[in-house]
C-alpha cells in the first residue's frame, strides 16, 4: 500500500505559534516609524517604545498597540532600562507569571529577533551556552573557525543582539557558571583556537528562573551579581487576571480557529475565581479558609484550561463555552497529587461551589467529572 504524499499549497504554510517579531510585525513597524526618541546602539526601538510595545497604547496616527503584559508599569520600565545598561536581566517568578512571554517580547522589540534562545534543562551542556564543534570538519581539518558551531549566546555577542536563557535554575551549576565570564568581561574565550569573541555594543542577555525551583540548581552568588533581578508577580486583582486570560485565549483561539466572544467571559471569570481562591487559601469574600493544592494554579494554566474548553465547545458542543467544557480542565490542573489534592478539590466543590449562587451548572459539571 502506497501512502500518498500530502503537501500544502504554496503560500498556505502558517506557523502554529509565530515568533513575537512575526506575530506583531505590524505593531513593531508602526512603533519604529513613530519612534523619534534616542535608541541605544543596535536597538530597533527606543526604551520608551519598547515599554509601549509591552504595555500597549495608541500611537499619534491612531495605531493601537495591544498590551503584551498586564501588570505594574514600573516592572517593565526597570526591565527595559536594565537591557540598556551592561547588566543582564533575570526575570524571576512563580510558574505562569509570563516570564518567557515577557522575555520573548523584550528580545523581539529590542533586537527584532527572539530566536537566540537556550532552553535550560537538567541536561543542558556547556556547549549550548558557549560553542560546539562540527565534528566532521574538526576530525578532517582540526580546530578552526569553520569547524566551530556558535551557540545562540555567542551569536548574540558577535552581532550585538539579545540572547535568552530559559529556566536558568534548571541548568547544572557548573554550566550556569560558564555565563560568568560572558556577563562580567563581555568576552567568550575559545582556547582551542587561541582566540576570543568580544561582545559588541547592543549585546545583552535575558534569563528566566522559577521561584519554585530554588534548591534545584541555585545560582551562585557570583552569577547572581551579574544580573539585575526583576520579580514578575501574579496578577494583583481578579479583574487583571481575567483580562490577561481573555486576551491570550482570544489570540490563541484565533490562531486555532476556535470560537471566541463575550459568551465565554463568565466561564473565564469562574476559572480565574477557582484558581485564585485555591491558590490564596481563602474564598473571595474572605469568609472561608481553604486548603491549597500542590499545583501552582497559575494564570498560564487558566489560559490552558479555557483554551481546551473552547476546543471542546467548538468540536463537541454548540460553540459556546459552558461549565462542562472547563470542569475537566480545572480538575486536571488542581489534582496533581491523586491522594491529597483530590480531597482538597472535593472539599472545595462541596463547601464553596455547591453553595455559591449562579454556580449550579458548574457544580453539576464538577460532580460529573469527579465521579
N, C-alpha and C positions, 0 to 999 in steps of 0.2 A: 504494500500500500504506500503510495507516494503522498506525502503531506504537502499541499500547495504552499508556496511562499507567500506570506502576507506582507504587503508593503503599503505604506501610506502614500496618498497622492502628494506630489511635490508641493511644498509650501504649507502643508497642513500639520506638520510636526509641532507640537507645543509641549513645553516643559511642564511637568506636573507641579513643580514648585520652583518658579523662576527665581534667580538671584535678585536681591533687592535692587541692584542697579538696572536690571532689566524690567522688573515689575513696575518700578516707579520712575522709569526713564523720562517720561514727560514732565513729571514734577521736578526732577533734578535739572532738566534742561531749562525749565521756566525760572527756577531759582537762580541758576547760573547767569541767565540773561538779565535778571533784575538785580543781581548782587553787585553793588558798587563799593563794597567795603574791602578793606585790606585782607588779602589772603596769604596765609603762610606759604612758604615755598612748596611747590608741587601739590598744594591743596586745590581741589576742584571748586570749593566754595569757601567763603569766609566763615569763621566760627559762628557768627550771628546767623548765617544762612543754614549752617549745619544744624544748629539748635532749632530753627524754624522747621526744617525738614522733619526732625524727630517729633516736635511738639505740635506741629500743624499751624495753620494761619491762612491769611488771604493776601496775595501779592497786589501791588498797585494796579496791575492790569486785570484784576478780578480772578486770577488763577487761584483755585483752592488747593492748599497743601494739606493732605489728610494726616492726622496725628498717627505716628508710629508707636509712640509711647505715651501712656496716660499716667501721669504721676507728677511729683514736685518738679517745677521748672529748674530749681537750683541744682538738682541732681544732674540733669542733662547739661547745664552750663558748666558745672565743675568737670564732668567727663570730657566735654569738648575742649575746654581750655587746657586740661591735662595733656591731651594729644598735641596741643600746640607748643608744649614745652618738650624737654628732653626726658621726661619721666614717662614710664609705661603706665598703662591704665589697667587696674584689676577691678572687674565687676563682680561683686560678692553678694550672695543672697541665697535664700532657701530655694528649692526647686520650684520652677514655674513662675519666677518673677521677671521673666523676659530678658534674662542676661544675654542669651545667644541672639535673640531678636535685636536687642539694642546694639550689640557688638557688630552684627552684620550691617545694620543700617548706618552706624557710625563709619565703618570702613567704606561703604558704598558712597556716602556723601563726601567723605574726605578724599578718598583716592579713586573713586569710580570703579573699584574692584573689591568685592568682598570675598573672593575665592582663594586668597592666600591664607589657607587655613590648615592648622594642625589640630586634629581631633585627639584629645587626650584619653587614653585608656590605660589599663594596668600593663598592657603590652607595648606601649609606645616606645620605640627605640630612640637612642640619641640621634640617629641619622635623620629622623623626622624633623628635628629641630635644627641640626647643623647641616649635614650634607651626606650623600651616599655616593656610590660608585656604580658605573656601568661596568659590570664585571667582565663582559666580553672584551671591551676596549682596554680595561685595566690589565687583563691577562695578556692581551696581544701587544700592547704598546707601553705598559707601565703607567704609573700615575701621571696624569696630565689634566689640564683644564677640560679637554674634550671628554675625558672619562668621568669627570666629576658630575654628579647629579645634585643640583642645588635644592635645598628644602624651600618651602614657602617663606620661611623667615629669611634665608639667605637672599632669595629673590627680592623680598621687600627691602632689605638693606641696600642692595645694589641699585634698585630702581626708585628709591625714595617713596615707598608705599607703606600701607598699613597692613601688618600681619595680625593674624588672630590665632590664639591658642585656647581651645575649648576644654573645659573641665581640667584645669591645671592641676588640681589636687589629686586627680586620679592617675597622674603620671608618676612613675617611680621617682623617689627623691633625687637619686644620682642623675637622672635625666633632666629633671627640673633645673638642677644647678648648672646645666650647660647654658642656661639663659643668663647667668650672672655676668659673664664677660661681655656678652652681646649687649646687655642693658646698661652696664656701667661704663665700659670702654667704647661701646658702639663699634666693635670690631669682631670678626669671626675668623680666628686663625685656622689655616689649612696647613698643618705641619708637614703633611706628606709632600707638599709642593714648595714648602718654604715660603709661603705667601699668606696673605690675609685679605679678607674682604672688609672694607670700611663702609659703614653706613653713610649714605648721602643724605642731605637735608630732605626732610619730608618723611623719613622713616620713623615709625613708631609701632608699638605692639599693644594689642588689647587682649587680655586674658580674662577668662571667666572661672569662677570657683563656687562651689556649693557649700553653704553653711553646714549642711548635714554631713558633709564629708570630712570634717575635721577629725583627724585621727587615722584617716586612710593613708594619706601621704601629706602630712603637714608641710607647709612651706617653711624653709629655713629662714632665720631672721635676716640673713644676708640677701636672700632673694626677695623677701617681702619688702625690704627697704628700697628696692629698685622700683617698686610700684607705688602709685597713688591709688588708694583703695576707695572705691565708691560703692556703698551698700544700696542695693535696689530693694525697697520694701515691698511687702504685699500691699495691694490696694487699700487705701485708708478707709473708704466707705463702701457700702453695698452698691450705691449708685455708680461709683467709679468702676467697680468690678463688673457690673452689668454692662457698662459702656464698653469696657475692654473686650469682654466676651462677645458682645453683639457685633462689634467691628470686625474682630478676627473671624467669627463664624460667617459673617457676610462675605468677607474676602475669600475664605476657603470654599464657601458654598458656591460662589460664582465660578471658581476655578474647577469645581467638580460638577457643575450644572445641577446643583441641589436647590430646592425652593427656599427662599428666604423672604422675610417680610414681617410686618408688625404682629401677625398671628402668633409667632413664636416667642414674643418678648416675655409673656407670662411664664413660660416654661424656663426660659433663660434666667429670669429673676428667681424662680423656685430653685433651680440648680445652684445658683450662687448663694441663696439663703441657706440651703442644706450644708453646703461646703463650709461657709463661714461659721455657722453655728457649731458644727462638729470640730472645726479647726480651733475655734476660740474656747470651746468647752462650756458654752452658755448660750441660751436662746437669745434672739434679737431683743426681746423685751427685758432681758436680764433676770427673769424670774426663776428660770430652771437651769440648774447646773447639769452639764453633760460630760460624759467620758469621751475623750478624743481617741480616734482610731490610730493605728500605726502609720497610715499613709499621710502624705503631705496635704492632699486635697487642695492643690494649687489652682491658680487661675488657668494655667495651661491644661490641667486635667478637666476643668469645667468646659473649656473650649472643645476638648476632645469628646466629652460626653454629649454636648449639644450637637456637634457635627455628626456624630454617629446617629443621634436621634433623628436628625434631618434626613439622613440616608434611609433610615427605617421608614420614615413618613413618606419619602418620595417613592420608594420601591415596593413597600408593602402596606401603604396606607393611602390616605387621600391627599397627601402633600402638606397637611397642616400638622405642625409639631404638637404632640399631645403628651400627657403624663406617661402613658405606656411606652412612649418612644424613648424617654430619658431614664426611666426607672432602672432598667437593667444596667445601663452605663454607670449610674450612680452607685448601684450595688457593687459593681466590679471595681470602682475607684475606692470605695470605702472599705470593703472586706479584702484586705491583703493577707491578714493572718486569719485563716479559716476558723480558728477557735475563738480567740479573744475578740476580733473585730466583728464577727457575726453577732455576738451577744450585744456589743455596743450598738450595732445597727438596729437590731430588733428592739432594743430598749428605746432608741430614738423614734422609731416608727410608731411604737405603741404609746409612748408618753407625750410625744410632740406632734408628729404628723397626724395621728388619729384625732387629736383634739383641736386642730387648727381649722378655723373657718375657711371654706373655699378649697380645702385640700382633700376632699372626699375621694375624688377620682385618682389623685396621686396616691392616697393611702391604699386604695384597692390595687393599683398597679404595683406598689411596693410589696404588698402581701403576696401578690401573684408570683412575682419574680423571686421572692424569698422562700417560697414554699419548697 
